[in-house]
Amino acid sequence: DFSLAKNPNGAWTYGYGVLGSSFTPFDIGTRTQGAPFGSTSDTLDYWHMSSSTWLMAGLVSGASAQWGGSVLLQPGAVVMCPETTVQSIVRWTASYSGTYHIQGRFSIADAYPNSVTTLVYKGNAELFRASLQGQGATSAGFGASQLYSGDVSLNAGDTVSFAVDSNGYMAYDTTALSATITLASQAPLEFAG
């Protein structure tokens, strides 16, 4: 559902803030060849705020994985970059009430990674928090990863957010997100008689 035409697009919104207290959708969509990570032949479509292209969330497209500076850009990957005081956030909004199976994998996309904190929230309630550090990306693929998997009861309009926090130091923090959300069971519909 990633699109440069509008944000939010469908159930997904790309933005920034601090989970549990603030969220602002990114206001500028940009298409570029690998930037802000350096020149590659892969296309990077990304949303960012008007005052910074580094605080962003974007989708990589292209024929094969390539390096943009120290960042591994794999086609189909959503990449997120936080800033010093705010998180990069990908938010999903439920269309229906029910129980959803949520799975999110955060992976290091930088060859020389800094430690980041990965988070998953339901509304303002934290579901998951884990430090992501260790092996950086290599030509074989993304580096170390953290996985969240769980079933969550949601009402229509509730949100699930995936975020990356820089831990106060904004450098070499590019993180790839792969998220899947499926409706496991739908709440019964009630009809007035």
N, CA, C and O atoms as a DFTB+ gen file, in Angstrom:
772 C
 N C O
     1  1       0.806      -1.205       0.000
     2  2       0.000       0.000       0.000
     3  2       0.847       1.266       0.000
     4  3       0.306       2.352       0.209
     5  1       2.165       1.166      -0.229
     6  2       3.008       2.354      -0.240
     7  2       2.758       3.131      -1.518
     8  3       2.745       2.554      -2.606
     9  1       2.559       4.437      -1.394
    10  2       2.338       5.283      -2.551
    11  2       2.859       6.679      -2.267
    12  3       2.721       7.182      -1.152
    13  1       3.460       7.310      -3.276
    14  2       3.864       8.707      -3.146
    15  2       2.708       9.654      -3.440
    16  3       2.830      10.862      -3.240
    17  1       1.587       9.116      -3.914
    18  2       0.447       9.958      -4.262
    19  2      -0.207      10.575      -3.034
    20  3      -0.661      11.718      -3.081
    21  1      -0.260       9.818      -1.924
    22  2      -0.867      10.361      -0.710
    23  2      -0.390       9.589       0.515
    24  3      -0.004       8.422       0.434
    25  1      -0.428      10.266       1.627
    26  2      -0.039       9.695       2.919
    27  2      -0.995      10.263       3.964
    28  3      -0.920      11.456       4.259
    29  1      -1.894       9.455       4.538
    30  2      -1.921       7.994       4.458
    31  2      -2.466       7.491       3.124
    32  3      -3.150       8.206       2.392
    33  1      -2.130       6.220       2.837
    34  2      -2.628       5.539       1.659
    35  2      -3.246       4.233       2.134
    36  3      -2.526       3.342       2.585
    37  1      -4.554       4.103       2.042
    38  2      -5.221       2.922       2.575
    39  2      -5.043       2.883       4.081
    40  3      -5.237       3.889       4.763
    41  1      -4.674       1.726       4.595
    42  2      -4.537       1.546       6.039
    43  2      -3.194       2.032       6.587
    44  3      -3.034       2.130       7.803
    45  1      -2.231       2.336       5.723
    46  2      -0.869       2.650       6.159
    47  2      -0.577       4.140       6.136
    48  3      -0.950       4.846       5.198
    49  1       0.103       4.615       7.192
    50  2       0.553       5.998       7.296
    51  2       2.013       5.990       7.711
    52  3       2.414       5.212       8.577
    53  1       2.808       6.858       7.093
    54  2       4.239       6.957       7.378
    55  2       4.490       8.299       8.049
    56  3       4.086       9.340       7.532
    57  1       5.165       8.277       9.215
    58  2       5.351       9.520       9.933
    59  2       6.448       9.459      10.967
    60  3       7.343       8.615      10.918
    61  1       6.349      10.387      11.912
    62  2       7.366      10.503      12.953
    63  2       6.717      10.984      14.245
    64  3       5.578      11.451      14.247
    65  1       7.451      10.866      15.329
    66  2       6.977      11.305      16.637
    67  2       7.632      10.474      17.713
    68  3       8.732       9.951      17.534
    69  1       6.940      10.358      18.842
    70  2       7.367       9.508      19.943
    71  2       6.161       8.653      20.313
    72  3       5.160       9.169      20.811
    73  1       6.255       7.348      20.071
    74  2       5.110       6.478      20.324
    75  2       4.630       6.620      21.760
    76  3       5.425       6.709      22.695
    77  1       3.319       6.641      21.912
    78  2       2.707       6.819      23.217
    79  2       2.364       8.267      23.506
    80  3       1.583       8.554      24.413
    81  1       2.962       9.215      22.715
    82  2       2.644      10.621      22.987
    83  2       2.415      11.473      21.741
    84  3       1.641      12.429      21.800
    85  1       3.059      11.162      20.617
    86  2       2.852      12.006      19.436
    87  2       3.051      11.221      18.142
    88  3       3.814      10.256      18.086
    89  1       2.341      11.662      17.104
    90  2       2.501      11.102      15.760
    91  2       2.099      12.171      14.751
    92  3       1.022      12.758      14.853
    93  1       2.969      12.419      13.779
    94  2       2.704      13.366      12.704
    95  2       3.039      12.683      11.380
    96  3       4.163      12.215      11.199
    97  1       2.079      12.619      10.448
    98  2       2.398      12.036       9.140
    99  2       3.446      12.878       8.409
   100  3       3.426      14.107       8.482
   101  1       4.362      12.205       7.703
   102  2       5.305      12.918       6.859
   103  2       4.520      13.701       5.807
   104  3       3.462      13.259       5.359
   105  1       5.047      14.869       5.412
   106  2       4.316      15.723       4.492
   107  2       4.910      15.819       3.095
   108  3       4.298      16.430       2.219
   109  1       6.072      15.241       2.858
   110  2       6.694      15.332       1.538
   111  2       7.071      13.940       1.037
   112  3       7.744      13.178       1.732
   113  1       6.632      13.625      -0.169
   114  2       7.009      12.373      -0.820
   115  2       8.047      12.650      -1.892
   116  3       7.906      13.597      -2.666
   117  1       9.093      11.829      -1.943
   118  2      10.200      12.039      -2.878
   119  2      10.571      10.724      -3.551
   120  3      10.591       9.672      -2.914
   121  1      10.863      10.797      -4.843
   122  2      11.401       9.642      -5.585
   123  2      12.807      10.000      -6.010
   124  3      13.046      11.070      -6.570
   125  1      13.740       9.095      -5.738
   126  2      15.133       9.375      -6.058
   127  2      15.862       8.082      -6.366
   128  3      15.354       6.996      -6.083
   129  1      17.019       8.188      -6.929
   130  2      17.871       7.028      -7.199
   131  2      18.807       6.830      -6.012
   132  3      19.948       7.293      -6.031
   133  1      18.323       6.140      -4.982
   134  2      19.165       5.775      -3.850
   135  2      19.338       6.820      -2.775
   136  3      19.619       6.465      -1.630
   137  1      19.181       8.108      -3.092
   138  2      19.365       9.148      -2.071
   139  2      18.285       8.996      -1.016
   140  3      17.195       8.541      -1.362
   141  1      18.498       9.329       0.200
   142  2      19.613      10.105       0.726
   143  2      20.847       9.265       1.040
   144  3      21.761       9.751       1.706
   145  1      20.895       8.038       0.584
   146  2      21.987       7.136       0.946
   147  2      23.126       7.116      -0.056
   148  3      24.104       6.399       0.155
   149  1      23.038       7.867      -1.125
   150  2      24.055       7.825      -2.165
   151  2      23.439       7.319      -3.451
   152  3      22.312       6.824      -3.445
   153  1      24.139       7.430      -4.525
   154  2      23.607       7.108      -5.839
   155  2      23.656       5.610      -6.121
   156  3      24.705       4.976      -6.002
   157  1      22.512       5.059      -6.493
   158  2      22.421       3.681      -6.980
   159  2      21.426       3.681      -8.125
   160  3      20.796       4.703      -8.393
   161  1      21.275       2.565      -8.798
   162  2      20.265       2.487      -9.843
   163  2      18.908       2.077      -9.271
   164  3      17.901       2.143      -9.977
   165  1      18.863       1.653      -7.997
   166  2      17.586       1.344      -7.361
   167  2      16.830       2.631      -7.083
   168  3      17.432       3.665      -6.796
   169  1      15.519       2.565      -7.169
   170  2      14.672       3.707      -6.871
   171  2      14.227       3.622      -5.420
   172  3      13.848       2.556      -4.936
   173  1      14.278       4.749      -4.737
   174  2      13.783       4.849      -3.371
   175  2      12.671       5.879      -3.355
   176  3      12.905       7.063      -3.595
   177  1      11.447       5.417      -3.067
   178  2      10.316       6.307      -2.844
   179  2      10.213       6.462      -1.343
   180  3      10.111       5.467      -0.626
   181  1      10.237       7.704      -0.845
   182  2      10.180       7.863       0.603
   183  2       9.419       9.107       1.016
   184  3       9.376      10.111       0.306
   185  1       8.819       8.998       2.197
   186  2       8.129      10.099       2.842
   187  2       9.070      10.671       3.894
   188  3       9.747       9.931       4.607
   189  1       9.101      12.001       3.980
   190  2       9.935      12.659       4.979
   191  2       9.291      13.986       5.367
   192  3       8.318      14.420       4.750
   193  1       9.847      14.623       6.395
   194  2       9.345      15.938       6.789
   195  2      10.053      17.011       5.986
   196  3      11.142      16.778       5.462
   197  1       9.447      18.180       5.887
   198  2       9.992      19.236       5.031
   199  2      11.374      19.710       5.460
   200  3      12.150      20.167       4.620
   201  1      11.701      19.613       6.744
   202  2      12.992      20.123       7.220
   203  2      14.104      19.080       7.227
   204  3      15.238      19.403       7.581
   205  1      13.807      17.832       6.844
   206  2      14.840      16.797       6.884
   207  2      14.517      15.671       5.923
   208  3      13.385      15.189       5.881
   209  1      15.521      15.244       5.140
   210  2      15.331      14.041       4.320
   211  2      15.884      12.813       5.028
   212  3      15.709      11.694       4.546
   213  1      16.551      13.004       6.170
   214  2      17.103      11.855       6.891
   215  2      16.060      11.158       7.741
   216  3      16.080       9.931       7.839
   217  1      15.153      11.894       8.356
   218  2      14.054      11.297       9.110
   219  2      13.025      10.872       8.080
   220  3      12.329      11.715       7.513
   221  1      12.920       9.565       7.830
   222  2      12.105       9.116       6.718
   223  2      11.645       7.677       6.868
   224  3      12.124       6.935       7.726
   225  1      10.697       7.299       6.006
   226  2      10.290       5.909       5.805
   227  2      10.038       5.758       4.317
   228  3       9.341       6.578       3.720
   229  1      10.600       4.718       3.711
   230  2      10.476       4.591       2.273
   231  2      10.482       3.163       1.786
   232  3      10.771       2.231       2.537
   233  1      10.156       3.004       0.508
   234  2      10.094       1.698      -0.140
   235  2      11.118       1.650      -1.263
   236  3      11.173       2.548      -2.103
   237  1      11.934       0.593      -1.274
   238  2      12.969       0.401      -2.297
   239  2      12.384      -0.419      -3.452
   240  3      11.724      -1.435      -3.232
   241  1      12.635       0.033      -4.677
   242  2      12.266      -0.770      -5.845
   243  2      13.463      -0.830      -6.776
   244  3      14.312       0.060      -6.767
   245  1      13.525      -1.853      -7.557
   246  2      14.644      -2.039      -8.473
   247  2      14.788      -3.508      -8.805
   248  3      13.969      -4.329      -8.393
   249  1      15.826      -3.838      -9.548
   250  2      16.018      -5.205     -10.010
   251  2      16.790      -6.066      -9.019
   252  3      16.572      -7.275      -8.950
   253  1      17.693      -5.454      -8.246
   254  2      18.521      -6.252      -7.343
   255  2      19.004      -5.386      -6.186
   256  3      18.943      -4.158      -6.247
   257  1      19.482      -6.038      -5.135
   258  2      20.010      -5.317      -3.978
   259  2      21.254      -4.538      -4.371
   260  3      22.099      -5.029      -5.120
   261  1      21.354      -3.328      -3.861
   262  2      22.517      -2.485      -4.133
   263  2      22.855      -1.710      -2.874
   264  3      22.037      -1.576      -1.965
   265  1      24.076      -1.205      -2.841
   266  2      24.524      -0.389      -1.720
   267  2      24.308       1.074      -2.042
   268  3      24.678       1.532      -3.123
   269  1      23.717       1.810      -1.123
   270  2      23.619       3.262      -1.171
   271  2      24.454       3.768      -0.013
   272  3      23.955       3.881       1.107
   273  1      25.711       4.072      -0.262
   274  2      26.624       4.364       0.844
   275  2      26.811       3.093       1.652
   276  3      27.171       2.058       1.091
   277  1      26.573       3.145       2.962
   278  2      26.712       1.958       3.809
   279  2      25.393       1.237       4.028
   280  3      25.319       0.326       4.853
   281  1      24.335       1.633       3.294
   282  2      23.000       1.057       3.481
   283  2      22.686       0.074       2.364
   284  3      22.826       0.396       1.184
   285  1      22.259      -1.133       2.744
   286  2      21.831      -2.139       1.777
   287  2      20.385      -1.846       1.383
   288  3      19.488      -1.869       2.225
   289  1      20.170      -1.573       0.109
   290  2      18.836      -1.286      -0.419
   291  2      18.350      -2.512      -1.181
   292  3      18.816      -2.801      -2.283
   293  1      17.401      -3.231      -0.574
   294  2      16.852      -4.431      -1.195
   295  2      15.472      -4.122      -1.744
   296  3      14.626      -3.607      -1.013
   297  1      15.219      -4.424      -3.020
   298  2      13.901      -4.169      -3.593
   299  2      12.795      -4.796      -2.748
   300  3      12.902      -5.943      -2.315
   301  1      11.732      -4.026      -2.522
   302  2      10.594      -4.480      -1.729
   303  2      10.715      -4.166      -0.252
   304  3       9.751      -4.335       0.494
   305  1      11.880      -3.712       0.186
   306  2      12.084      -3.421       1.605
   307  2      11.559      -2.037       1.964
   308  3      11.709      -1.084       1.199
   309  1      10.948      -1.941       3.128
   310  2      10.606      -0.650       3.715
   311  2      11.773      -0.287       4.626
   312  3      12.120      -1.051       5.527
   313  1      12.381       0.879       4.394
   314  2      13.498       1.328       5.225
   315  2      13.065       2.529       6.050
   316  3      12.310       3.384       5.586
   317  1      13.562       2.575       7.296
   318  2      13.186       3.628       8.234
   319  2      14.443       4.233       8.833
   320  3      15.388       3.520       9.172
   321  1      14.448       5.570       8.962
   322  2      15.562       6.284       9.588
   323  2      15.014       7.232      10.640
   324  3      14.252       8.140      10.308
   325  1      15.386       7.043      11.912
   326  2      14.961       7.969      12.960
   327  2      15.913       9.163      13.045
   328  3      16.974       9.166      12.422
   329  1      15.524      10.168      13.816
   330  2      16.424      11.271      14.145
   331  2      16.723      11.204      15.638
   332  3      16.231      10.315      16.333
   333  1      17.523      12.138      16.129
   334  2      17.994      12.097      17.511
   335  2      16.858      12.094      18.532
   336  3      16.902      11.334      19.499
   337  1      15.834      12.938      18.329
   338  2      14.783      13.075      19.342
   339  2      13.426      12.531      18.929
   340  3      12.499      12.529      19.739
   341  1      13.283      12.071      17.695
   342  2      12.006      11.519      17.246
   343  2      12.216      10.194      16.520
   344  3      13.282       9.925      15.967
   345  1      11.175       9.385      16.539
   346  2      11.210       8.056      15.929
   347  2      10.635       8.105      14.514
   348  3       9.777       8.935      14.214
   349  1      11.104       7.229      13.666
   350  2      10.480       6.984      12.376
   351  2       9.399       5.943      12.626
   352  3       9.666       4.900      13.224
   353  1       8.157       6.224      12.163
   354  2       7.006       5.390      12.518
   355  2       6.232       4.982      11.266
   356  3       5.959       5.806      10.393
   357  1       5.884       3.696      11.195
   358  2       4.967       3.184      10.183
   359  2       3.727       2.725      10.942
   360  3       3.806       1.852      11.807
   361  1       2.575       3.324      10.610
   362  2       1.333       3.077      11.368
   363  2       0.284       2.443      10.469
   364  3       0.114       2.830       9.313
   365  1      -0.422       1.451      11.029
   366  2      -1.508       0.759      10.337
   367  2      -2.797       0.974      11.114
   368  3      -2.797       0.930      12.344
   369  1      -3.901       1.206      10.398
   370  2      -5.201       1.432      11.028
   371  2      -6.153       0.303      10.639
   372  3      -6.313      -0.006       9.459
   373  1      -6.787      -0.313      11.653
   374  2      -7.722      -1.421      11.424
   375  2      -9.013      -0.913      10.782
   376  3      -9.571       0.100      11.202
   377  1      -9.473      -1.623       9.770
   378  2     -10.744      -1.297       9.110
   379  2     -11.919      -1.994       9.783
   380  3     -13.053      -1.519       9.716
   381  1     -11.642      -3.126      10.435
   382  2     -12.686      -3.942      11.051
   383  2     -12.296      -4.300      12.473
   384  3     -11.111      -4.354      12.803
   385  1     -13.286      -4.543      13.309
   386  2     -13.032      -5.034      14.666
   387  2     -12.773      -6.522      14.607
   388  3     -13.392      -7.235      13.817
   389  1     -11.852      -6.999      15.448
   390  2     -11.553      -8.421      15.490
   391  2     -10.184      -8.674      16.084
   392  3      -9.536      -7.763      16.600
   393  1      -9.752      -9.919      16.007
   394  2      -8.421     -10.301      16.463
   395  2      -7.504     -10.380      15.255
   396  3      -7.813     -11.041      14.264
   397  1      -6.377      -9.699      15.353
   398  2      -5.415      -9.640      14.252
   399  2      -4.112     -10.320      14.664
   400  3      -3.652     -10.189      15.798
   401  1      -3.532     -11.051      13.710
   402  2      -2.198     -11.596      13.922
   403  2      -1.218     -10.588      13.334
   404  3      -1.274     -10.259      12.149
   405  1      -0.316     -10.104      14.192
   406  2       0.638      -9.068      13.795
   407  2       2.035      -9.647      13.856
   408  3       2.440     -10.243      14.854
   409  1       2.758      -9.461      12.773
   410  2       4.143      -9.914      12.732
   411  2       4.984      -8.789      12.139
   412  3       4.669      -8.254      11.076
   413  1       6.054      -8.441      12.839
   414  2       6.946      -7.401      12.353
   415  2       8.392      -7.794      12.581
   416  3       8.778      -8.164      13.690
   417  1       9.183      -7.712      11.536
   418  2      10.613      -8.001      11.649
   419  2      11.395      -6.728      11.330
   420  3      11.275      -6.152      10.248
   421  1      12.194      -6.311      12.304
   422  2      13.092      -5.180      12.138
   423  2      14.480      -5.745      11.870
   424  3      14.942      -6.613      12.611
   425  1      15.160      -5.267      10.817
   426  2      16.486      -5.781      10.457
   427  2      17.449      -4.630      10.215
   428  3      17.067      -3.586       9.686
   429  1      18.696      -4.831      10.605
   430  2      19.731      -3.824      10.380
   431  2      20.017      -3.751       8.880
   432  3      20.335      -4.755       8.243
   433  1      19.896      -2.524       8.327
   434  2      20.149      -2.328       6.896
   435  2      21.480      -1.629       6.653
   436  3      21.874      -1.451       5.500
   437  1      22.173      -1.233       7.699
   438  2      23.439      -0.521       7.572
   439  2      24.599      -1.472       7.819
   440  3      24.509      -2.358       8.669
   441  1      25.683      -1.293       7.083
   442  2      26.867      -2.145       7.247
   443  2      27.614      -1.861       8.544
   444  3      28.313      -2.728       9.067
   445  1      27.465      -0.644       9.060
   446  2      28.188      -0.227      10.276
   447  2      27.176       0.259      11.306
   448  3      27.138       1.448      11.623
   449  1      26.354      -0.653      11.832
   450  2      25.187      -0.231      12.614
   451  2      25.508       0.354      13.981
   452  3      26.477      -0.001      14.652
   453  1      24.639       1.260      14.338
   454  2      24.549       1.788      15.678
   455  2      23.413       1.019      16.343
   456  3      22.611       0.407      15.638
   457  1      23.315       1.025      17.609
   458  2      22.208       0.376      18.298
   459  2      20.952       1.235      18.172
   460  3      21.010       2.450      18.359
   461  1      19.824       0.613      17.856
   462  2      18.533       1.290      17.846
   463  2      17.576       0.510      18.740
   464  3      17.842      -0.636      19.104
   465  1      16.457       1.147      19.089
   466  2      15.390       0.458      19.803
   467  2      14.229       0.302      18.845
   468  3      13.823       1.262      18.189
   469  1      13.691      -0.915      18.761
   470  2      12.541      -1.186      17.913
   471  2      11.308      -1.306      18.803
   472  3      11.374      -1.850      19.905
   473  1      10.182      -0.791      18.309
   474  2       8.971      -0.743      19.118
   475  2       7.751      -1.107      18.296
   476  3       7.690      -0.835      17.097
   477  1       6.766      -1.735      18.961
   478  2       5.447      -1.974      18.375
   479  2       4.430      -1.522      19.417
   480  3       4.514      -1.896      20.587
   481  1       3.474      -0.718      18.979
   482  2       2.442      -0.185      19.869
   483  2       1.058      -0.478      19.314
   484  3       0.863      -0.514      18.099
   485  1       0.102      -0.685      20.204
   486  2      -1.333      -0.683      19.893
   487  2      -1.846       0.622      20.478
   488  3      -1.893       0.773      21.699
   489  1      -2.231       1.565      19.630
   490  2      -2.613       2.892      20.127
   491  2      -1.444       3.481      20.901
   492  3      -0.351       3.636      20.356
   493  1      -1.669       3.812      22.175
   494  2      -0.607       4.359      23.026
   495  2      -0.005       3.322      23.967
   496  3       0.793       3.668      24.838
   497  1      -0.380       2.050      23.799
   498  2       0.100       0.979      24.685
   499  2       1.226       0.185      24.015
   500  3       1.080      -0.302      22.893
   501  1       2.327       0.068      24.712
   502  2       3.478      -0.670      24.178
   503  2       3.215      -2.170      24.184
   504  3       2.815      -2.738      25.200
   505  1       3.446      -2.807      23.031
   506  2       3.356      -4.265      22.907
   507  2       4.734      -4.909      22.900
   508  3       4.896      -6.052      23.329
   509  1       5.735      -4.164      22.407
   510  2       7.056      -4.758      22.174
   511  2       8.099      -3.658      22.185
   512  3       7.884      -2.572      21.646
   513  1       9.236      -3.954      22.808
   514  2      10.396      -3.061      22.805
   515  2      11.623      -3.953      22.853
   516  3      11.732      -4.819      23.720
   517  1      12.543      -3.746      21.927
   518  2      13.763      -4.555      21.903
   519  2      14.903      -3.754      21.295
   520  3      14.708      -2.985      20.354
   521  1      16.082      -3.943      21.842
   522  2      17.280      -3.340      21.282
   523  2      17.685      -4.130      20.045
   524  3      17.651      -5.360      20.041
   525  1      18.068      -3.412      19.000
   526  2      18.541      -4.054      17.779
   527  2      19.992      -3.638      17.580
   528  3      20.291      -2.480      17.290
   529  1      20.878      -4.602      17.740
   530  2      22.310      -4.362      17.575
   531  2      22.960      -5.654      17.118
   532  3      22.334      -6.713      17.139
   533  1      24.200      -5.567      16.710
   534  2      24.905      -6.772      16.279
   535  2      25.358      -6.675      14.849
   536  3      25.700      -5.598      14.360
   537  1      25.358      -7.814      14.175
   538  2      25.853      -7.929      12.805
   539  2      25.174      -6.938      11.883
   540  3      23.946      -6.854      11.852
   541  1      25.962      -6.187      11.132
   542  2      25.436      -5.254      10.144
   543  2      25.096      -5.960       8.848
   544  3      25.362      -7.150       8.679
   545  1      24.503      -5.207       7.938
   546  2      24.163      -5.742       6.624
   547  2      25.436      -6.113       5.867
   548  3      26.473      -5.466       6.012
   549  1      25.338      -7.161       5.062
   550  2      26.440      -7.592       4.201
   551  2      25.881      -7.811       2.805
   552  3      24.680      -7.654       2.581
   553  1      26.733      -8.166       1.880
   554  2      26.245      -8.434       0.522
   555  2      25.290      -9.626       0.487
   556  3      24.554      -9.798      -0.485
   557  1      25.294     -10.456       1.543
   558  2      24.377     -11.596       1.627
   559  2      22.984     -11.184       2.082
   560  3      22.035     -11.950       1.915
   561  1      22.836      -9.973       2.661
   562  2      21.515      -9.530       3.101
   563  2      21.583      -8.653       4.335
   564  3      22.656      -8.238       4.773
   565  1      20.401      -8.381       4.885
   566  2      20.310      -7.559       6.085
   567  2      21.018      -8.230       7.248
   568  3      21.249      -9.439       7.241
   569  1      21.358      -7.424       8.251
   570  2      22.056      -7.924       9.429
   571  2      21.101      -8.466      10.472
   572  3      20.029      -8.974      10.144
   573  1      21.501      -8.355      11.741
   574  2      20.722      -8.869      12.869
   575  2      19.292      -8.339      12.823
   576  3      19.027      -7.282      12.251
   577  1      18.369      -9.093      13.437
   578  2      16.970      -8.674      13.413
   579  2      16.279      -8.968      14.738
   580  3      16.757      -9.760      15.550
   581  1      15.150      -8.313      14.932
   582  2      14.260      -8.548      16.059
   583  2      12.882      -8.824      15.474
   584  3      12.458      -8.165      14.525
   585  1      12.181      -9.810      16.051
   586  2      10.867     -10.208      15.547
   587  2       9.816     -10.028      16.627
   588  3       9.999     -10.460      17.765
   589  1       8.711      -9.385      16.261
   590  2       7.524      -9.346      17.119
   591  2       6.445     -10.154      16.432
   592  3       6.227     -10.010      15.229
   593  1       5.767     -11.004      17.186
   594  2       4.651     -11.767      16.653
   595  2       3.622     -11.930      17.767
   596  3       3.961     -12.347      18.874
   597  1       2.372     -11.601      17.475
   598  2       1.339     -11.751      18.494
   599  2      -0.046     -11.508      17.924
   600  3      -0.207     -10.953      16.837
   601  1      -1.038     -11.939      18.687
   602  2      -2.436     -11.708      18.343
   603  2      -2.959     -10.572      19.208
   604  3      -2.744     -10.548      20.420
   605  1      -3.646      -9.634      18.572
   606  2      -4.100      -8.432      19.257
   607  2      -5.552      -8.169      18.886
   608  3      -5.924      -8.230      17.714
   609  1      -6.363      -7.880      19.884
   610  2      -7.761      -7.527      19.665
   611  2      -7.842      -6.038      19.345
   612  3      -7.345      -5.205      20.104
   613  1      -8.475      -5.707      18.213
   614  2      -8.579      -4.324      17.767
   615  2     -10.020      -3.985      17.402
   616  3     -10.775      -4.834      16.927
   617  1     -10.378      -2.741      17.633
   618  2     -11.639      -2.212      17.139
   619  2     -11.354      -1.465      15.841
   620  3     -10.225      -1.032      15.609
   621  1     -12.363      -1.312      15.000
   622  2     -12.199      -0.527      13.782
   623  2     -11.686       0.861      14.170
   624  3     -12.237       1.498      15.067
   625  1     -10.645       1.323      13.503
   626  2     -10.053       2.620      13.803
   627  2      -8.866       2.567      14.742
   628  3      -8.136       3.551      14.856
   629  1      -8.647       1.429      15.430
   630  2      -7.467       1.284      16.288
   631  2      -6.218       1.221      15.415
   632  3      -6.279       0.835      14.248
   633  1      -5.085       1.607      15.999
   634  2      -3.834       1.625      15.242
   635  2      -2.800       0.685      15.847
   636  3      -2.786       0.432      17.052
   637  1      -1.932       0.173      14.968
   638  2      -0.741      -0.573      15.349
   639  2       0.421       0.158      14.696
   640  3       0.411       0.402      13.490
   641  1       1.429       0.509      15.501
   642  2       2.561       1.288      14.998
   643  2       3.865       0.536      15.191
   644  3       4.086      -0.104      16.219
   645  1       4.721       0.625      14.190
   646  2       6.067       0.064      14.216
   647  2       7.030       1.243      14.191
   648  3       6.902       2.119      13.336
   649  1       7.992       1.283      15.110
   650  2       8.880       2.446      15.175
   651  2      10.324       2.039      15.398
   652  3      10.622       0.969      15.930
   653  1      11.220       2.938      14.970
   654  2      12.649       2.800      15.214
   655  2      13.109       4.066      15.929
   656  3      12.861       5.179      15.466
   657  1      13.781       3.882      17.065
   658  2      14.298       4.977      17.880
   659  2      15.822       4.953      17.819
   660  3      16.430       3.888      17.929
   661  1      16.440       6.116      17.646
   662  2      17.896       6.202      17.474
   663  2      18.687       6.080      18.767
   664  3      19.917       6.026      18.726
   665  1      18.022       6.035      19.903
   666  2      18.695       6.023      21.210
   667  2      19.543       7.274      21.414
   668  3      20.551       7.237      22.119
   669  1      19.132       8.384      20.796
   670  2      19.808       9.658      21.006
   671  2      21.002       9.938      20.120
   672  3      21.597      11.012      20.214
   673  1      21.371       8.993      19.254
   674  2      22.512       9.206      18.364
   675  2      22.107       8.833      16.948
   676  3      21.896       7.657      16.652
   677  1      21.997       9.820      16.072
   678  2      21.474       9.609      14.732
   679  2      22.606       9.397      13.727
   680  3      23.088      10.355      13.122
   681  1      23.018       8.178      13.552
   682  2      24.000       7.826      12.530
   683  2      23.972       6.317      12.344
   684  3      23.929       5.567      13.320
   685  1      23.998       5.879      11.112
   686  2      24.050       4.442      10.807
   687  2      22.895       3.674      11.444
   688  3      23.072       2.559      11.935
   689  1      21.693       4.294      11.428
   690  2      20.515       3.709      12.077
   691  2      19.500       3.133      11.105
   692  3      18.427       2.712      11.538
   693  1      19.789       3.095       9.823
   694  2      18.788       2.652       8.855
   695  2      18.364       1.221       9.163
   696  3      19.192       0.320       9.292
   697  1      17.057       1.040       9.278
   698  2      16.470      -0.228       9.685
   699  2      15.401      -0.628       8.677
   700  3      14.594       0.204       8.265
   701  1      15.392      -1.891       8.280
   702  2      14.369      -2.405       7.366
   703  2      13.232      -3.000       8.182
   704  3      13.462      -3.636       9.211
   705  1      12.009      -2.789       7.720
   706  2      10.822      -3.342       8.377
   707  2      10.061      -4.210       7.393
   708  3       9.801      -3.810       6.258
   709  1       9.713      -5.397       7.844
   710  2       8.802      -6.265       7.113
   711  2       7.639      -6.549       8.058
   712  3       7.836      -7.154       9.112
   713  1       6.431      -6.121       7.696
   714  2       5.272      -6.280       8.589
   715  2       4.118      -6.937       7.855
   716  3       3.835      -6.631       6.697
   717  1       3.459      -7.848       8.559
   718  2       2.271      -8.512       8.036
   719  2       1.198      -8.465       9.109
   720  3       1.443      -8.818      10.262
   721  1       0.012      -8.027       8.724
   722  2      -1.116      -7.970       9.653
   723  2      -2.289      -8.658       8.976
   724  3      -2.725      -8.248       7.900
   725  1      -2.806      -9.723       9.621
   726  2      -3.921     -10.476       9.049
   727  2      -5.046     -10.581      10.066
   728  3      -4.804     -10.721      11.265
   729  1      -6.258     -10.513       9.582
   730  2      -7.441     -10.647      10.440
   731  2      -7.622     -12.119      10.761
   732  3      -7.921     -12.920       9.875
   733  1      -7.442     -12.482      12.035
   734  2      -7.560     -13.886      12.461
   735  2      -9.016     -14.248      12.720
   736  3      -9.454     -15.335      12.342
   737  1      -9.773     -13.361      13.354
   738  2     -11.202     -13.597      13.581
   739  2     -11.902     -12.255      13.689
   740  3     -11.411     -11.335      14.343
   741  1     -13.043     -12.156      13.048
   742  2     -13.762     -10.895      12.999
   743  2     -14.849     -10.889      14.057
   744  3     -15.494     -11.908      14.303
   745  1     -15.051      -9.728      14.684
   746  2     -16.115      -9.581      15.671
   747  2     -17.450      -9.753      14.947
   748  3     -17.599      -9.303      13.811
   749  1     -18.442     -10.414      15.608
   750  2     -19.745     -10.602      14.965
   751  2     -20.437      -9.249      14.745
   752  3     -20.318      -8.330      15.554
   753  1     -21.146      -9.163      13.649
   754  2     -21.899      -7.948      13.356
   755  2     -23.210      -7.966      14.129
   756  3     -23.849      -9.010      14.255
   757  1     -23.602      -6.822      14.638
   758  2     -24.865      -6.722      15.371
   759  2     -25.836      -5.905      14.523
   760  3     -25.472      -4.881      13.945
   761  1     -27.072      -6.380      14.463
   762  2     -28.111      -5.690      13.702
   763  2     -29.230      -5.270      14.650
   764  3     -29.662      -6.045      15.503
   765  1     -29.685      -4.047      14.489
   766  2     -30.821      -3.591      15.298
   767  2     -32.099      -4.141      14.677
   768  3     -32.262      -4.110      13.458
   769  1     -32.998      -4.640      15.503
   770  2     -34.212      -5.270      14.979
   771  2     -35.430      -4.424      15.035
   772  3     -36.504      -4.859      14.620
